[in-house]
């Protein structure tokens, strides 16, 4: 952009706009520089929405008694909240719910690194909040990829 400003300053300072051919050349130069700037900016997209790839996976629930000493049941995690963080974002970028069969899918993603997580109850009973994040790190390396994440097992 500073190159565009330099060229504009040069032409204005020298009074080059008095000549029609020079004005057309100048406008073509500015248009070309702006087009190249847009193309370069679009090539460096980071992880996030706007692509044609997806990440999917499944949440499985291990249901224990209140002291987590006896496993009562194992079942698909229906209607569980699943979070995704795009690249190096500080907090979650999107939140969805699993389907009736525990499956989730984040669609329209670009190439990049992603963190998918679900909150689980603390089976050790040592975390003050009673919950912790079960995390999966995933990378999309190409366009039109469908990446399957490892199953996320949570405790209830």
PADOPA-459905 format. One line per 5 residues: number of its first residue (from 1); for each residue x, y, z of C-alpha. Coordinates in nm, 2 decimals, padded with zeros to 4 digits. Each point is the difference from the previous one (the first is absolute). Example, Ala and Ser with C-alpha at 12.3 -4.5 7.8 and 13.67 -1.06 7.14 Angstrom:
<sites>
1 = 01.23:-00.45:00.78 | 00.14:00.34:-00.07
</sites>
This chain:
<sites>
1 = 00.00:00.00:00.00 | 00.29:00.24:00.07 | 00.12:-00.06:-00.35 | -00.33:00.12:-00.14 | 00.02:00.31:00.21
6 = 00.36:00.07:-00.12 | -00.11:-00.03:-00.36 | -00.30:00.22:00.06 | 00.22:00.27:00.17 | 00.25:-00.02:-00.29
11 = -00.27:00.06:-00.26 | -00.18:00.28:00.19 | 00.33:00.18:00.09 | 00.12:-00.01:-00.36 | -00.34:00.11:-00.14
16 = -00.01:-00.31:-00.22 | -00.38:-00.01:00.00 | -00.01:00.27:-00.27 | 00.08:-00.27:-00.26 | -00.29:-00.25:-00.08
21 = 00.24:-00.29:-00.09 | 00.20:00.04:00.32 | -00.32:00.01:00.20 | -00.12:-00.33:-00.15 | 00.34:-00.16:00.06
26 = -00.01:00.12:00.36 | -00.35:-00.15:00.05 | 00.11:-00.33:-00.15 | 00.30:-00.01:00.23 | -00.21:00.07:00.31
31 = -00.26:-00.26:-00.11 | 00.27:-00.26:-00.05 | 00.16:00.07:00.34 | -00.34:-00.02:00.18 | -00.08:-00.33:-00.18
36 = 00.33:-00.15:00.10 | -00.05:00.11:00.36 | -00.34:-00.17:00.01 | 00.14:-00.32:-00.15 | 00.29:-00.01:00.25
41 = -00.23:00.06:00.29 | -00.24:-00.27:-00.10 | 00.28:-00.26:-00.02 | 00.09:00.03:00.36 | -00.33:-00.09:00.16
46 = 00.02:-00.16:00.35 | -00.20:-00.28:00.15 | -00.37:00.07:00.03 | -00.32:00.02:-00.20 | -00.02:00.07:-00.37
51 = 00.15:-00.32:-00.14 | -00.13:-00.33:-00.13 | 00.13:-00.25:00.25 | -00.15:-00.14:00.31 | 00.08:-00.17:00.33
56 = -00.23:-00.26:00.15 | 00.00:-00.24:00.29 | -00.20:-00.17:00.27 | -00.05:00.06:00.37 | -00.04:-00.31:00.22
61 = -00.13:00.02:00.36 | 00.12:-00.23:00.28 | -00.27:00.04:00.27 | 00.13:-00.08:00.35 | -00.15:00.01:00.35
66 = 00.05:00.33:00.20 | 00.33:-00.11:00.14 | 00.13:-00.13:-00.34 | 00.07:-00.35:00.14 | -00.26:-00.19:-00.20
71 = -00.06:00.03:-00.38 | -00.38:00.00:-00.05 | -00.02:00.03:-00.38 | 00.18:00.10:-00.32 | -00.20:00.18:-00.27
76 = 00.02:00.26:-00.29 | 00.02:00.35:00.13 | -00.32:00.15:-00.14 | -00.05:00.38:00.02 | 00.35:00.06:00.15
81 = 00.17:00.34:-00.06 | 00.31:-00.02:-00.22 | 00.23:00.30:-00.04 | 00.26:00.09:-00.26 | 00.29:00.24:00.02
86 = 00.14:00.13:-00.34 | 00.38:00.01:-00.01 | 00.15:00.21:00.29 | -00.33:00.16:00.11 | -00.01:00.06:00.38
91 = -00.36:-00.13:00.05 | -00.24:-00.22:-00.19 | -00.10:00.11:-00.35 | -00.32:-00.21:-00.04 | -00.22:-00.22:00.21
96 = -00.24:-00.27:-00.13 | -00.19:-00.29:00.14 | 00.03:-00.37:-00.08 | -00.27:-00.18:-00.18 | -00.21:-00.28:00.15
101 = 00.28:-00.25:-00.07 | 00.28:00.21:00.16 | 00.14:00.12:-00.34 | 00.11:00.36:-00.06 | 00.13:00.18:-00.31
106 = 00.17:00.34:-00.05 | -00.04:00.09:-00.37 | 00.14:00.26:-00.24 | 00.35:00.01:00.16 | 00.32:00.12:-00.16
111 = 00.34:-00.17:00.02 | 00.16:00.04:00.34 | 00.02:-00.13:00.36 | -00.31:-00.04:00.22 | -00.07:-00.10:00.35
116 = -00.33:-00.18:00.07 | -00.11:-00.06:00.36 | -00.29:-00.12:00.22 | -00.05:00.05:00.37 | 00.00:-00.31:00.22
121 = -00.06:-00.05:00.36 | 00.31:-00.05:00.21 | 00.02:-00.37:00.09 | 00.28:00.07:00.25 | -00.22:00.24:00.20
126 = 00.30:00.23:00.04 | -00.08:00.29:-00.24 | -00.18:00.28:00.19 | -00.24:00.07:-00.30 | -00.08:-00.37:-00.03
131 = 00.06:00.01:-00.38 | 00.30:-00.01:-00.24 | 00.04:00.02:-00.38 | 00.06:-00.31:-00.20 | 00.21:00.13:-00.29
136 = 00.08:-00.11:-00.35 | 00.25:00.18:-00.22 | -00.08:-00.03:-00.37 | 00.17:00.14:-00.31 | -00.16:00.05:-00.35
141 = 00.28:-00.01:-00.25 | -00.19:00.04:-00.33 | -00.31:00.12:-00.17 | -00.32:-00.22:00.00 | 00.13:-00.21:00.29
146 = -00.23:-00.18:00.24 | 00.20:-00.08:00.31 | -00.12:-00.25:00.26 | 00.10:00.09:00.36 | 00.06:-00.28:00.26
151 = -00.30:-00.07:00.21 | -00.05:00.23:00.30 | -00.08:-00.20:00.31 | -00.16:00.20:00.29 | -00.11:-00.10:00.35
156 = -00.34:00.07:00.15
</sites>
